[in-house]
Amino acid sequence: MPYLLSNEGLSVTQSGNIKFHSSETSLMHTTEAIPGGIDKKKITAVVLLDISKAFDTINHDILLQKPQDDGISSSGVTWFNSYLSQRHQVIRINKELSDPLPIDRAVPQGSILGPLLFSIYVNDLPSVFKHCQSESYVDDTKLHISFSI
């Protein structure tokens, strides 16, 4: 499947974090492919992938390279970099706080930009799969292929 982009620059196979799309959109795309294989007397195999802790594993260097590759201005990339930089986390147990630890991976969850940054990070995922089709909803991806025996 070619690497397809919507008008917003995000892959059309990614249904998550896109207006008027839901997990149901992704499911509908996949279930439409299966009867097509059956009509051609083919078997359809589906593999389900769930990227565990997806938002927590994003490498900032890789993430910041992707908008540059897609033509985002250097000032836009600098803005994303400042948003991700110099973040720290602490743990509180009762009234005690741990020492701050720097966060060099992850996008802030619960933020407005977190889902967008994650979508940018995984946007080229469909181009990796050369012999099957993919459908994604945020960090869940379905791979499917129809074939003859």
Buried (B, 14 or more C-beta within 10 A) or exposed (E): BEEEBEEEEBBBBBBBBBEEBEEEBBBEBBEEBBEEBEEEEBEBEBEEEEBEEBBEEBEBEEBBEBBEEEEBEEEEBEEBEEBBEEBEEEEEEEEEEEEEEEBEBBBBEEEEEBBBBBBBBBBEBBBEBEEBBBBBBBBBBBBBBBEEE
